[in-house]
Amino acid sequence: MTHRSDLDHWNSRFAGEDYVFGTEPNRFLAAQAPRLPRRGRALTIADGEGRNGVWLARQGLEVTSVEFAPAAIAKARRLADQQGVSLDIVQADLATWDWGAPRFDVVAGIFFQFAGPDLRDVIFRRMQEVLLPGGLLLIEGYTPAQLRHGTGGPSQVENLYTEALLRDAFAGMEILHLAEYETDLREGSRHAGRSAVIDLVACRPMG
């Protein structure tokens, strides 16, 4: 359960006219364009100011964008309008949101590392459960090596991802791509500079 102080924190982060993480999609997400279905439904969790949800909508998908902070949602709506797409935006706390039945062809979670281990386990499980058979899961996050860079992400090491952690969490899926590496991120003011990241692309089995 998220408290009022948490809402104030996230609203404060997204206050102001500037897009904190920019308006371009996450680079890893955009690189997955060839894997995306030509049509279908996508879910973006903790979608912030909408850059990733809007990009998925531009690829022809019907996008549900889940975000907690009203300040971020207002900017996501503006970005969608500017780019001529529509988003089904849901204001919700991922800890208490009713994720519903399997109905998505794509589920994307990009840098949602506010979630500690207990909540993360729930989110990872539900991300898989709402995917349709053959559906695509896309995750990018920081690894523990990010702590020495200080260019974004949480300061709690337990919130960061390793290859072993993701491989275990998604053992029931077909892992198409899983890689840890260092790169220079340029995503607004919050993700800027040398960064230690990990990418996961996985598919829910057809059976």
C-alpha positions as CSV (number, residue, x, y, z in Angstrom):
1,M,0.0,0.0,0.0
2,T,1.4,3.4,-1.0
3,H,1.0,6.2,1.5
4,R,0.2,9.9,1.0
5,S,3.8,10.8,1.5
6,D,4.7,8.5,-1.4
7,L,2.2,10.2,-3.7
8,D,3.6,13.6,-2.7
9,H,7.1,12.3,-3.5
10,W,6.3,11.2,-7.0
11,N,4.2,14.2,-7.8
12,S,7.1,16.4,-6.7
13,R,9.4,14.5,-8.9
14,F,7.2,15.0,-12.0
15,A,6.3,18.6,-11.2
16,G,7.2,21.3,-13.6
17,E,7.0,21.6,-17.4
18,D,10.1,19.7,-18.4
19,Y,9.9,15.9,-19.0
20,V,12.1,14.4,-16.3
21,F,13.2,11.4,-18.5
22,G,12.7,13.2,-21.8
23,T,10.1,12.5,-24.5
24,E,11.9,9.9,-26.5
25,P,11.4,6.2,-25.8
26,N,13.9,4.2,-23.8
27,R,16.6,3.1,-26.2
28,F,16.3,-0.6,-25.3
29,L,12.6,-0.5,-25.8
30,A,12.9,1.2,-29.2
31,A,15.4,-1.4,-30.3
32,Q,12.7,-4.1,-29.8
33,A,10.5,-2.7,-32.6
34,P,11.2,-5.7,-34.9
35,R,9.9,-8.1,-32.2
36,L,6.6,-6.3,-31.6
37,P,3.4,-7.6,-33.0
38,R,1.9,-5.5,-35.8
39,R,-1.3,-5.1,-33.7
40,G,-2.5,-6.0,-30.3
41,R,-2.6,-4.8,-26.7
42,A,0.4,-3.5,-24.6
43,L,0.8,-2.7,-21.0
44,T,3.4,-0.2,-19.7
45,I,3.8,-0.2,-15.9
46,A,5.1,2.8,-13.9
47,D,5.0,4.6,-17.2
48,G,5.8,8.0,-15.8
49,E,5.3,10.9,-18.3
50,G,4.3,8.5,-21.0
51,R,7.4,8.4,-23.3
52,N,7.3,4.6,-23.6
53,G,3.6,4.1,-23.7
54,V,3.3,6.8,-26.4
55,W,6.0,5.1,-28.5
56,L,4.3,1.7,-28.2
57,A,1.0,3.4,-29.4
58,R,2.9,4.8,-32.3
59,Q,3.8,1.3,-33.3
60,G,0.1,0.5,-33.7
61,L,-0.6,-1.1,-30.4
62,E,-3.5,-0.4,-28.0
63,V,-1.7,0.8,-24.9
64,T,-2.7,0.7,-21.2
65,S,-0.4,2.9,-19.3
66,V,-0.3,2.5,-15.5
67,E,1.1,5.3,-13.4
68,F,0.7,6.5,-9.8
69,A,1.5,10.2,-10.0
70,P,-1.2,12.6,-11.4
71,A,1.6,15.1,-12.3
72,A,3.2,12.5,-14.5
73,I,-0.2,11.4,-16.0
74,A,-1.0,15.0,-17.0
75,K,2.2,15.2,-19.0
76,A,1.6,11.7,-20.5
77,R,-1.7,12.9,-21.8
78,R,-0.1,16.0,-23.3
79,L,2.6,13.9,-25.0
80,A,0.1,11.5,-26.5
81,D,-2.0,14.4,-27.8
82,Q,1.2,16.0,-29.3
83,Q,2.1,12.8,-31.1
84,G,-1.4,12.0,-32.2
85,V,-2.0,8.7,-30.3
86,S,-4.3,7.6,-27.5
87,L,-3.4,5.9,-24.3
88,D,-5.7,4.2,-21.8
89,I,-4.1,5.7,-18.7
90,V,-4.8,4.1,-15.3
91,Q,-3.8,5.9,-12.1
92,A,-2.9,3.1,-9.8
93,D,-0.5,1.8,-7.2
94,L,1.0,-1.4,-8.5
95,A,0.9,-2.9,-5.1
96,T,-2.9,-2.8,-5.0
97,W,-4.0,-2.6,-8.7
98,D,-6.2,-5.3,-10.0
99,W,-4.1,-6.5,-12.9
100,G,-6.9,-8.7,-14.3
101,A,-6.9,-11.6,-16.6
102,P,-4.4,-12.5,-19.4
103,R,-5.1,-9.9,-22.1
104,F,-1.8,-8.3,-23.2
105,D,0.4,-9.1,-26.2
106,V,3.3,-7.0,-24.8
107,V,4.1,-6.0,-21.2
108,A,6.9,-3.4,-20.7
109,G,8.6,-2.3,-17.5
110,I,11.4,0.2,-17.8
111,F,13.3,1.3,-14.7
112,F,10.6,0.6,-12.1
113,Q,13.1,-0.1,-9.3
114,F,11.3,1.8,-6.6
115,A,10.0,-1.7,-5.8
116,G,11.8,-3.6,-3.1
117,P,12.1,-7.4,-3.2
118,D,8.6,-8.2,-1.8
119,L,6.7,-5.9,-4.1
120,R,9.1,-6.7,-7.0
121,D,8.2,-10.4,-6.7
122,V,4.5,-9.6,-7.0
123,I,5.0,-7.3,-10.0
124,F,7.2,-9.8,-11.8
125,R,4.6,-12.5,-11.2
126,R,1.7,-10.4,-12.4
127,M,3.6,-9.1,-15.4
128,Q,3.8,-12.8,-16.6
129,E,0.2,-13.6,-15.6
130,V,-1.4,-10.8,-17.7
131,L,0.5,-11.9,-20.8
132,L,-1.3,-13.9,-23.4
133,P,0.4,-17.1,-24.7
134,G,3.1,-16.0,-27.1
135,G,3.2,-12.5,-25.4
136,L,6.4,-10.5,-25.1
137,L,7.9,-9.3,-21.8
138,L,10.4,-6.4,-21.9
139,I,12.3,-5.2,-18.9
140,E,15.2,-2.8,-18.4
141,G,16.8,-1.9,-15.1
142,Y,20.0,-1.1,-13.3
143,T,22.4,-3.6,-11.9
144,P,24.3,-3.3,-8.5
145,A,27.3,-1.9,-10.5
146,Q,25.1,1.2,-11.0
147,L,25.8,2.3,-7.4
148,R,29.3,3.3,-8.3
149,H,28.1,5.5,-11.2
150,G,25.4,7.4,-9.4
151,T,23.7,8.5,-12.6
152,G,20.2,7.3,-11.8
153,G,18.2,4.6,-10.1
154,P,17.8,3.7,-6.4
155,S,20.4,3.6,-3.8
156,Q,19.2,0.4,-2.2
157,V,21.2,-2.5,-3.7
158,E,18.3,-4.9,-3.0
159,N,16.2,-3.1,-5.5
160,L,18.7,-3.7,-8.3
161,Y,18.7,-6.6,-10.8
162,T,21.2,-9.3,-11.6
163,E,21.1,-11.8,-14.4
164,A,20.6,-14.6,-11.9
165,L,17.7,-12.8,-10.3
166,L,15.9,-12.2,-13.6
167,R,16.6,-15.7,-14.9
168,D,15.1,-17.2,-11.7
169,A,12.1,-14.9,-11.7
170,F,11.2,-15.6,-15.3
171,A,12.2,-19.3,-15.4
172,G,8.8,-20.3,-16.7
173,M,9.3,-18.1,-19.8
174,E,11.4,-18.5,-23.0
175,I,14.2,-16.0,-22.5
176,L,15.1,-14.5,-25.9
177,H,17.6,-12.0,-24.6
178,L,19.3,-11.3,-21.3
179,A,22.3,-9.1,-21.0
180,E,24.2,-6.9,-18.4
181,Y,26.3,-4.1,-19.8
182,E,27.5,-0.6,-19.4
183,T,26.3,2.3,-21.6
184,D,25.8,6.0,-21.7
185,L,22.2,6.9,-21.0
186,R,20.7,10.2,-22.2
187,E,17.2,10.1,-20.9
188,G,16.4,13.6,-19.5
189,S,18.0,14.8,-16.3
190,R,17.4,11.7,-14.2
191,H,19.2,9.1,-16.4
192,A,22.3,10.8,-17.6
193,G,25.8,9.4,-18.0
194,R,27.6,6.1,-17.7
195,S,25.2,3.5,-16.4
196,A,25.2,-0.3,-15.6
197,V,22.0,-1.8,-16.9
198,I,20.4,-5.1,-17.7
199,D,17.9,-6.0,-20.4
200,L,15.4,-8.8,-20.5
201,V,13.3,-10.0,-23.5
202,A,11.1,-13.0,-22.8
203,C,8.1,-14.8,-24.3
204,R,5.3,-16.5,-22.5
205,P,5.1,-20.1,-23.8
206,M,2.2,-21.0,-26.1
207,G,1.2,-24.0,-24.0
